[in-house]
Amino acid sequence: MQISTLHQEQNKIIKILFSEYYEKAELDLPNDMELREFAYQPFDSETYVRHLSFSSPQELRQYILQNVPLHLYYSSARYQLPSAKEMDEKGWLGSDLLFDLDADEICEVKVRRFCPQDGYETLASNCNGESPIEYAEITTECIMKVFEKALLIKDILKEDFGLNARIFFSGNRGFHLRVTCYEDCALLDPDDRKEIAEYFTSPKPPVIYEGNPGWSGRIAKGIEGINIDTQVTIDIRRLVRIPGSLNGKAGLMVVEIKNDKFEYGEWLSPFGGDCVFLPYVSAELTVFNYKYTVKRNYPIKIDTRIGVYLALKGLGKVKAYVR
C-alpha cells in the first residue's frame, strides 16, 4: 500500500494520478501520426502547447510523461509540416470529418450554484462580489439521450453519404464522431462542411413521405434535425481528443464506442483505491446516478474515481489517496 499526502497545489495529486495513467495508457493514434499536429494543455495553465510533432507512439509517450497533460489532442488535419508555428506554413493536406454532440445542446442540464464563502447552494449569479461555483449535474438518462443522437448521425452518414463514422465518448458529457477521410472527403473546404452540418441541423426535404429514403422519410416518422456544434464540423484545422487520453474536465477516458453499445458509469475512470476529498460545498451531489452527501471543509473518504471527478468540477480537492 502506498499513500500520497502531497497537497501543495490543488492539482498535485491529480497530476500524479494522470502521470501514472499515461505510463501504461493505450492511446489510439492515427497511422499517419507524423502528419498530424499534436497539442496539450498543461496542469495549472489556461493555454495550450501547440505545433508539436511526433513520429512514433513511443516518442509521444516519452514527451507526455515529462509534460503531463490535463488535455491531449491531435489535429483532424494532415500537414506537410505539422510543427510549423504558423498555420499557413504547415501545408494543409486534408482533414477528417468531425461531429460534436454535447449534453448542453441535447438535454436540459441542471446547473447548481454554490457560494464559495460558505459552500451553500444559491440561486444568485453573484455571491457578495464573487462568482459562484457552478456544477452541471449530468444524469445517465441525459448521456444516453445524447448517445442516441450520435447513433443517428452515424446511421445517416452511412445511409445518405456512404461514410463510415466512429463514435467516441468525450470523457466528459458528450460524444464525438469522426470520419477518417481521404481524397475528395478530406479536401472538403469549410463551405462544403457547413452544408453537411446544415444537412443534419436543418433538414429541408422538398417532400415529406414515410416511404421515402433520407430526411423525407425520417421527418415523416417524427425524427427531427440534430443539434450539433456546427463549428466543429466546419473547422478544417480542429484539434480532437486522442482516444485513450483523459479529459481534464472530469478525469474520464476518451473511449471508442464498440458495437453501438455504451454504458455510462464509473468504469470510465481508470483510477483505483480511495482518496480523502475536501469539499468546497455543502450538498447532496449526484455522480453517475449515485448520491454523495458532502459538507464544506469536512474531509471524507471516497472512491478515488468520484473524488477526482468532483475535484475537476471545482467542488473540492483531493488531499490524499490510497492505492
N, C-alpha and C positions, 0 to 999 in steps of 0.2 A: 504494500500500500504506500502511495506517495501523496503527500499533502502539500499544496501550494497555498501560501498565505500572502503572496505579493499583491499589494493593492496601492502602490504609489500613484497609479493613474487608474481612472475608471476602466480603461480598456486593457490593462496589463494582462490580466488572467485570460481574458477572451482572446487576446493576441497570441498567447501561449497555446491555447486550445486550437486556434486556427493553424498555427505553425505545425503542431503535431499532426493535425489532419492532413496537411499538404505533403507531409513526408511520405505518405502512402496513397494519397488520393489518385484515383484513376480518372484523369482528365480526357474527355472525348475531343480530340483535336483533329482538324481537317488534314487530309492527305497533302494539301498544298500549303502547309503552315508557313513555309518560308516566304510565301507571297502575301501573308496577312500581317497587318499591323496589330500589335498587342498593346494592352494598356491595363493599368490597375489604379485603384485608389488606395493609398496607404492608410493605416490607422492614424487617427488624430490629424487628418488633413481633409479639407473640403475640395481639393483639386486632384485631378488625375495626372498620372505619369504616362505620357503617350509616346507614340513613334518608336516603340520597341519592336525588335525583330528577332526571331529565334529559328534556328534551322532544325531543331530536334526536340522531342519531348524532354529529354534529359537536360538539355540546356535551359529550357523553360523552368523545369523543377528546381534546378540549382539556383536560378535567379529568384524565384518566389520564396525559397527557403531563406534567402538572405534579405529579401524585401517582402515581408508577409503582407498579402493583400487583404483589405477589407472587402473589395470587389475586384473581380478579374474578368477581362474581356479580350476578344479578338475582333477584327473587323469583318463585316459582311462582305467587304470588297477585297479583291485581289489587286495587288500593286506590283509594278516593276521594282520600285524601291520603297518598300513599306516603312523603312526607318527614316525616310526624308522628313525634315521638320515642317516643311510647307506642303499643304495638301496638293497644290498644283504641280509639285515636283515629284510626287510619288509615282505618277504614271498609272492611271486607273485602267484596269483590265476587265472590269465587270464586277457585278455584285450578286449575291444571293437575294432571294425574295423573302421578306420578313413580314410577320403579322404579330401584333401585340395586343393581348387582352388583359385588362386589369379589373379587379373586383369593384373598384370605384365606379367604373363605367357600366357595369352589368347589374350590380346589386345596390340596395340601399344600405350602405355600410354605417353601422352605429359608431360615431366618433365621440369618445368620452374625454372630458377635460378635467384636469386636476390642478389646483393652485400649488405652485412649488413651495410656498411659505409654510403651509400646514398639511399638504397632501390630500386635502379633501376634494371631493368631486364638486364641480361648479358648472353652471350653465353660462357663465360670463365668458367673454372673449378676452378679458383682461383681469389680472389679479394684482391689484394695487401697483400698477405700473409694470408688471412683469407678464410675459406671455405664459399661458397655462401649458402644462404638459398634456399633449394630445395622444390618445391611444385609439386607433381604429380597430375595433373588435371584429375579427373575421370569423364567421361561422363555417362549419363544414358544408352546410346547405348552400351557402354563397359560393364557396370554392367549387363545388360540384356543378353549380349553375354556370359558372364561367367555363368549366371544363366541357360542358355540353356544347357551348358556343364554339370552343376550339375544335371539337369533333366535327361540327357542322362546317366550319371553314375548311377543314381537311377534306371532307367529302366533296364540297363544291369545287375546290381546286382540282380534284381528280375528275369529277364528272364534267365540269364546264371548261377546264383548261388543259386537262391531261397531265397535271403536275402532281408529283408525289411530295407531300409535306411531312416533316417530323414535328411532333409536339413535345415541348419541354415545359415542365413546371419551373417557374421563375425563381423559386427559392424564397418567395415572399407571399404574394397574394394574387398571382396571375399566371398566365401561360404565354409562351412564345411559340410561333410556328415558323419553320424555316424550310424553304425550298432551295436545295443546292442547285445553283443554276450554271449552265454553260451555254456558249453560243448565243443565240438570239435572246434567250431568257436573261442571261447575265448582262446583256448590253441594253436592257430596257432603261430609258432615261427617266428622270423624276416625273415628267409629264405622263409617260406611259404607266408608271407605277401609281400615279394619282388616279388614273382612270380605273385601274384594277382595284384600288382601295374603295373608290366610289361604287364600284360594282357590288361590293359587299355591304357598304353602309347605306346606300341609297338606290336600291334596285328599282328600275322603272321599265318593266316589260311592256310592250305595246298591247299585249293581250294577256288576260289572266284566265287560265283554264287548268283545272286539276290534272288533266291527262297530258299536259304539255311538259317537256323537259325544262330544266333551268328554273329561273325565278318565276316564270309564268305559272308553273305547276306548284312551286313552293308557296308563293303568296296565296294561291287558291287554297292551300292546305293550312293557312294560318301562320306560315313561317315568315318572319319579318327580317328586315335588314339587321346587320350585326354591328354593334358599336365597338369599333377598333380604334387604336391610336393611329390615325392616318399618317402622321408624320414619320412613324417608324417604317411604314411601308414605302413612303416616298423617298426617304433618305438613302442615297446610294453609298454613303460612307458611314453608315451606322455601326456602332460598336455593339456586340452581342455578348451576353454572358456565356462563359465557357461551361458546357455541361460537365458536371463533376465538381465544379467550384462551389464556394459558399456565398450566399447572398448576405452581405453585411447588414442588411436591414432586419434580418430575422434569424440568421445563423442556420438556415436550412439549405440543403443541397439543391443545386440545379440539376434536375434529372429528366431523362427522356422517358416519355410515356410509351410503354410497350403494349401491343395488342389492344390499344384503345381502352385500357383499364387503369384506373387511378384511385388511390385511397389517400385521403388527406389525414395525416396524423404525425405523431412524434417520431415515427421511423424516418422521417425526412431530415432529422437532425442526427449527425454522426457521433454526438458526444455521449459518453457513458458516465456512470457514477452519480454522486450527489454534490451539491455545492451549498455554500452559505450565501444567501441572497439578502441584500439590504434594500428594502423597498423605499421609494421616494413618496409613495402614495398609500392611502388607506382605502381599501376597496375589495370587493369580490371581483376577481378578474377571470375571464374565460379564455383559455388557450386550448386549441384542438378539442373543443367541446367539453373540456374538463374545467372545473371551477376551483380557484385558489383564493383564499382569503389572506390578505396581507395588511400590515399596519405600518405606517411610516416610521422609519428608524428602528424597527424591531426585526432583527435578523431572523431568518427562518432557514431550516434545512429543506432543500427542494431538489428534485431531479435536475441535473445539470442542463438537460435539453430545454427545460422550461425556464431555468434561471438565465441562460444565455439569451433565449428569445425575449424575455421581459427586459433584460438589460439593454439589448439592442433597440428595443422600442422606447427606451428612455424612462422606464418605470422604476429603475433601481440599478444596483451594481452587484456584480459577483465579487464577494470578499475573499472567498477561499473555495477550493474544490478538492474532492477526494476521488481517486480513481482506482 
